[in-house]
């Protein structure tokens, strides 16, 4: 742990005038804080400074290949404070812990050079020699660090090494500081997807409408949720940037929520749109929102083949006398002429 822990060389920082603050592990051991376990799922992680008053100040990543739960990483964000000098840099410190009760009680935690049970995963891949004292050497330990190392997985250098199973099988991408003293990174995915843009409706009729939107880079599919009020009506997944809805209720406002998805990416934020289907117009036999000659044709089709034409009797019976015949054709003409 060298200069990063008060229990090691950190007590001698700045000739012991400013010893280093306690690590997240030490703080939890004393009961001063709780380290949250990072769930094994795609997510964007924000890690506040360890010295802050945030609810979450450190994360634990368990080695899922170790059924005992004794091997894990601890992520903590070292930013400038009374106890953390910028002399050693700022960024995320990754602690590698492999707990063994006998090693802890026997004070032999790091006696084995090839099996350090409390160590770090340095961003530059180099463990600073004990007592080196050069600030530049320690600045390489934090992520992204001097080498701007923004990626950690099983194939990087350094990699997600583990004593049990060889690797932790984690993926951390785009590790960076956000300008607000937080460290941010994508976990178990390559990155995120942008919000679908230019979502718009067209061909709005009495019982349906079409949607289109801008293609999202790296998206594999799009998921649409159709709502009436707060009630979800249906979910659709499509592979293209368009969708056609049919069979909807007349004169109803629907809400659409749209996200882009991909297997190796975090789902996009949602885009939303409200669309109101057109109310019924007398004479609008084909329910397209307009009254014109097409409605006359629709009546003739109904007279010939009935509802197999796709037109309902209620729509074709324009004069409302219970029958569909030439009188309904005249009624449509009168609406067209009279407006």
C-alpha positions as CSV (number, residue, x, y, z in Angstrom):
1,X,0.0,0.0,0.0
2,X,3.1,2.2,0.5
3,X,2.1,5.9,0.6
4,X,-1.6,5.3,0.2
5,X,-2.2,3.9,3.7
6,X,-1.5,5.3,7.1
7,X,-0.8,1.7,8.2
8,X,2.1,1.7,5.8
9,X,4.5,4.4,4.5
10,X,1.6,6.9,4.4
11,X,2.4,7.9,8.0
12,X,5.7,9.4,6.8
13,X,4.2,11.6,4.0
14,X,5.7,15.1,4.0
15,X,8.1,14.1,6.7
16,X,5.1,13.0,8.9
17,X,3.8,16.5,8.9
18,X,0.7,15.5,6.8
19,X,0.1,11.8,7.1
20,X,-2.3,10.3,4.6
21,X,-6.0,9.9,5.5
22,X,-7.5,6.5,6.1
23,X,-8.4,4.3,3.2
24,X,-12.0,3.2,2.6
25,X,-11.2,-0.3,3.9
26,X,-9.8,1.2,7.1
27,X,-12.8,3.5,7.6
28,X,-15.2,0.6,7.1
29,X,-13.2,-1.6,9.5
30,X,-13.5,1.1,12.2
31,X,-17.2,1.4,11.5
32,X,-17.0,4.9,10.2
33,X,-18.5,4.2,6.8
34,X,-20.1,1.5,4.7
35,X,-18.7,0.4,1.3
36,X,-21.4,-0.3,-1.2
37,X,-21.2,-3.4,-3.5
38,X,-21.2,-2.5,-7.2
39,X,-23.8,-4.7,-8.9
40,X,-22.7,-6.8,-11.8
41,X,-24.7,-5.1,-14.5
42,X,-24.3,-2.4,-17.2
43,X,-24.3,1.0,-15.6
44,X,-22.7,4.4,-15.5
45,X,-20.9,4.8,-12.2
46,X,-20.2,8.1,-10.4
47,X,-17.7,7.9,-7.5
48,X,-17.6,11.0,-5.2
49,X,-14.4,11.8,-3.3
50,X,-13.7,9.6,-0.3
51,X,-13.5,12.6,2.0
52,X,-16.9,14.0,0.9
53,X,-20.2,13.7,2.8
54,X,-21.9,11.7,0.0
55,X,-24.0,8.7,1.0
56,X,-21.8,6.5,-1.3
57,X,-18.1,7.2,-1.0
58,X,-16.6,3.9,-2.2
59,X,-17.5,0.7,-4.0
60,X,-16.6,-2.9,-3.6
61,X,-16.4,-5.3,-6.6
62,X,-16.6,-8.9,-5.6
63,X,-14.7,-11.6,-7.4
64,X,-17.7,-13.8,-8.4
65,X,-15.3,-16.7,-9.0
66,X,-14.5,-16.7,-5.3
67,X,-17.5,-18.3,-3.4
68,X,-16.0,-17.2,0.0
69,X,-16.4,-13.5,-0.9
70,X,-13.0,-12.9,0.5
71,X,-11.4,-11.4,-2.7
72,X,-12.6,-8.1,-4.0
73,X,-11.6,-4.7,-5.3
74,X,-12.4,-1.5,-3.4
75,X,-12.7,1.7,-5.5
76,X,-12.1,5.0,-3.8
77,X,-11.7,8.5,-5.2
78,X,-8.7,10.4,-3.9
79,X,-9.2,14.1,-4.4
80,X,-7.4,17.0,-2.7
81,X,-8.4,17.6,1.0
82,X,-6.7,18.1,4.3
83,X,-5.6,14.5,4.3
84,X,-5.0,13.8,0.7
85,X,-2.3,15.9,-0.9
86,X,-2.3,16.6,-4.7
87,X,1.5,15.9,-4.5
88,X,0.5,12.3,-5.2
89,X,-2.1,13.1,-7.8
90,X,-5.9,12.8,-7.9
91,X,-8.2,10.1,-9.2
92,X,-9.5,6.6,-8.5
93,X,-7.5,4.3,-6.3
94,X,-8.2,0.6,-6.9
95,X,-7.4,-1.6,-3.9
96,X,-7.1,-5.3,-4.3
97,X,-8.0,-7.2,-1.2
98,X,-7.8,-11.0,-0.6
99,X,-8.8,-11.5,3.0
100,X,-7.5,-14.4,5.1
101,X,-8.2,-14.4,8.8
102,X,-4.9,-16.0,9.8
103,X,-2.9,-13.5,7.7
104,X,-4.8,-10.6,9.3
105,X,-4.4,-11.8,12.9
106,X,-0.9,-13.1,12.3
107,X,0.2,-9.8,10.8
108,X,1.4,-11.5,7.6
109,X,-0.9,-9.7,5.2
110,X,1.7,-8.8,2.6
111,X,4.6,-11.1,3.6
112,X,4.4,-13.1,0.4
113,X,5.7,-10.9,-2.5
114,X,3.7,-13.0,-5.0
115,X,0.5,-12.9,-3.1
116,X,-0.1,-9.4,-1.7
117,X,-3.4,-9.6,0.2
118,X,-3.8,-5.8,0.5
119,X,-2.4,-4.0,-2.5
120,X,-3.4,-1.7,-5.4
121,X,-4.0,-2.0,-9.1
122,X,-1.8,0.9,-10.4
123,X,-3.1,2.6,-13.5
124,X,0.4,2.7,-15.0
125,X,1.0,-1.0,-14.1
126,X,3.9,-0.2,-11.8
127,X,3.9,-0.7,-8.1
128,X,6.0,2.1,-6.6
129,X,9.0,0.7,-4.7
130,X,8.7,1.1,-0.9
131,X,9.9,4.5,0.3
132,X,10.6,5.7,-3.3
133,X,9.4,9.2,-2.2
134,X,9.0,10.5,-5.7
135,X,5.6,12.1,-6.2
136,X,5.7,11.5,-9.9
137,X,5.8,7.7,-9.3
138,X,2.7,7.8,-7.1
139,X,0.7,9.9,-9.6
140,X,0.8,7.0,-12.0
141,X,-1.1,4.8,-9.5
142,X,-4.4,6.7,-9.7
143,X,-6.9,6.2,-12.5
144,X,-6.8,7.5,-15.2
145,X,-3.4,8.8,-13.9
146,X,-0.4,10.1,-15.8
147,X,-0.9,7.7,-18.7
148,X,-4.6,8.6,-19.0
149,X,-5.5,4.9,-18.7
150,X,-9.2,4.9,-19.1
151,X,-9.9,1.2,-19.5
152,X,-9.6,-1.9,-17.2
153,X,-10.6,-5.4,-18.2
154,X,-9.1,-8.9,-18.6
155,X,-7.0,-7.9,-21.7
156,X,-5.6,-4.6,-20.7
157,X,-2.2,-3.7,-19.1
158,X,-2.7,-3.7,-16.1
159,X,-5.5,-6.2,-16.2
160,X,-8.3,-7.1,-13.7
161,X,-6.0,-9.7,-12.0
162,X,-7.4,-12.0,-9.3
163,X,-5.8,-14.7,-7.2
164,X,-9.0,-16.9,-7.5
165,X,-9.8,-17.6,-11.2
166,X,-7.1,-15.4,-12.6
167,X,-9.4,-12.5,-13.5
168,X,-12.2,-10.5,-11.9
169,X,-14.0,-10.5,-15.3
170,X,-14.9,-6.9,-15.0
171,X,-15.0,-4.1,-17.7
172,X,-14.5,-0.5,-16.8
173,X,-14.5,2.0,-19.7
174,X,-14.0,5.7,-20.2
175,X,-12.6,6.2,-16.6
176,X,-12.3,10.0,-16.1
177,X,-12.7,12.8,-13.7
178,X,-15.8,14.9,-14.5
179,X,-14.6,18.3,-13.4
180,X,-16.7,18.2,-10.3
181,X,-14.2,16.1,-8.3
182,X,-16.0,12.8,-9.2
183,X,-14.6,9.9,-11.0
184,X,-17.0,8.5,-13.6
185,X,-16.9,5.3,-15.7
186,X,-19.0,2.8,-17.6
187,X,-19.2,-0.6,-15.9
188,X,-19.7,-3.9,-17.7
189,X,-20.2,-2.2,-21.0
190,X,-18.4,-0.3,-23.7
191,X,-20.3,2.9,-23.2
192,X,-23.6,4.6,-23.5
193,X,-26.1,5.4,-26.2
194,X,-27.3,8.9,-27.0
195,X,-31.0,9.9,-26.7
196,X,-32.9,9.3,-30.0
197,X,-33.4,12.6,-31.7
198,X,-36.1,14.1,-34.0
199,X,-38.9,11.9,-32.7
200,X,-42.0,12.9,-34.7
201,X,-45.4,11.6,-35.8
202,X,-47.0,11.6,-39.2
203,X,-50.0,10.1,-41.0
204,X,-52.1,10.8,-37.8
205,X,-55.5,9.2,-38.3
206,X,-58.5,8.2,-36.2
207,X,-57.0,4.8,-35.2
208,X,-53.2,5.1,-35.8
209,X,-50.2,7.1,-36.8
210,X,-46.5,6.5,-37.8
211,X,-43.4,7.5,-36.0
212,X,-39.8,8.2,-37.1
213,X,-36.6,9.4,-35.4
214,X,-32.9,9.9,-36.0
215,X,-30.7,6.8,-36.1
216,X,-28.6,6.4,-32.9
217,X,-24.9,5.5,-33.4
218,X,-24.1,2.0,-32.1
219,X,-27.7,1.2,-31.4
220,X,-28.9,-2.3,-32.3
221,X,-32.6,-1.9,-31.6
222,X,-35.2,0.5,-30.4
223,X,-37.8,-0.1,-27.7
224,X,-41.1,1.9,-27.7
225,X,-43.6,2.1,-24.9
226,X,-47.1,3.3,-25.7
227,X,-49.0,4.8,-22.9
228,X,-52.6,6.0,-22.4
229,X,-52.3,8.3,-19.4
230,X,-50.1,6.4,-16.9
231,X,-51.2,2.9,-18.2
232,X,-48.8,1.1,-20.5
233,X,-50.7,-0.2,-23.5
234,X,-47.9,-2.1,-25.3
235,X,-44.1,-2.5,-25.8
236,X,-42.6,-2.9,-29.2
237,X,-39.0,-3.6,-30.2
238,X,-37.9,-2.6,-33.7
239,X,-34.6,-2.7,-35.6
240,X,-35.2,0.4,-37.7
241,X,-35.8,4.1,-36.8
242,X,-39.6,4.0,-37.5
243,X,-42.8,2.5,-36.2
244,X,-46.5,2.3,-37.4
245,X,-49.3,2.1,-34.9
246,X,-52.8,0.8,-35.9
247,X,-55.9,-0.2,-34.1
248,X,-55.8,2.6,-31.6
249,X,-58.7,4.4,-30.0
250,X,-60.2,7.5,-31.7
251,X,-59.6,11.0,-30.2
252,X,-57.2,9.8,-27.5
253,X,-53.8,11.3,-26.5
254,X,-51.1,8.6,-26.4
255,X,-47.6,9.1,-24.9
256,X,-44.6,7.4,-26.5
257,X,-41.3,6.7,-24.7
258,X,-38.4,5.6,-26.9
259,X,-35.0,4.3,-26.0
260,X,-32.1,2.9,-28.0
261,X,-30.5,-0.4,-26.9
262,X,-27.4,-2.5,-27.7
263,X,-26.0,-5.6,-26.1
264,X,-22.7,-4.0,-25.2
265,X,-24.0,-0.5,-24.4
266,X,-25.9,1.2,-21.6
267,X,-29.5,1.9,-22.7
268,X,-30.0,5.5,-23.9
269,X,-32.1,8.1,-22.0
270,X,-35.6,8.1,-23.3
271,X,-37.2,10.4,-25.9
272,X,-40.9,11.1,-25.5
273,X,-43.8,12.4,-27.6
274,X,-47.5,12.9,-27.2
275,X,-49.8,12.1,-30.1
276,X,-53.6,12.6,-30.3
277,X,-55.5,10.4,-32.7
278,X,-58.1,12.2,-34.8
279,X,-61.7,12.3,-33.6
280,X,-64.4,10.8,-35.8
281,X,-65.8,13.0,-38.6
282,X,-69.1,12.3,-40.1
283,X,-68.5,10.9,-43.6
284,X,-64.9,9.8,-42.8
285,X,-65.7,6.2,-43.7
286,X,-62.0,5.1,-44.0
287,X,-61.1,6.9,-40.8
288,X,-58.1,8.8,-42.2
289,X,-59.2,12.1,-40.8
290,X,-60.5,13.4,-44.2
291,X,-63.8,13.3,-46.1
292,X,-63.3,12.9,-49.8
293,X,-63.9,10.6,-52.8
294,X,-62.0,7.8,-51.1
295,X,-64.8,7.6,-48.6
296,X,-67.3,7.0,-51.4
297,X,-65.2,4.2,-52.7
298,X,-65.0,2.8,-49.2
299,X,-68.9,2.7,-49.0
300,X,-69.1,0.9,-52.4
301,X,-66.5,-1.6,-51.1
302,X,-68.6,-2.2,-48.0
303,X,-71.8,-2.7,-50.1
304,X,-69.9,-5.3,-52.2
305,X,-68.0,-7.3,-49.6
306,X,-69.1,-6.0,-46.2
307,X,-66.6,-5.7,-43.4
308,X,-64.1,-7.8,-45.3
309,X,-63.4,-4.5,-47.0
310,X,-61.9,-3.3,-43.7
311,X,-64.7,-0.8,-43.2
312,X,-67.1,-1.2,-40.3
313,X,-70.9,-0.9,-40.7
314,X,-70.9,2.0,-38.2
315,X,-68.5,3.9,-40.3
316,X,-70.3,3.2,-43.6
317,X,-73.8,4.0,-42.3
318,X,-73.2,7.8,-42.8
319,X,-76.9,8.8,-42.6
320,X,-77.4,6.6,-39.5
321,X,-80.6,4.8,-40.7
322,X,-79.2,1.3,-40.0
323,X,-78.5,0.4,-43.6
324,X,-75.6,0.9,-46.0
325,X,-76.7,1.8,-49.5
326,X,-76.6,4.6,-52.1
327,X,-78.1,7.0,-49.7
328,X,-74.9,6.9,-47.7
329,X,-73.0,7.8,-50.9
330,X,-75.2,10.8,-51.4
331,X,-74.7,11.8,-47.7
332,X,-70.9,11.8,-48.2
333,X,-71.2,13.9,-51.4
334,X,-73.3,16.4,-49.5
335,X,-70.6,16.6,-46.8
336,X,-67.9,17.1,-49.4
337,X,-69.9,19.8,-51.2
338,X,-71.2,21.5,-48.1
339,X,-68.0,21.3,-46.2
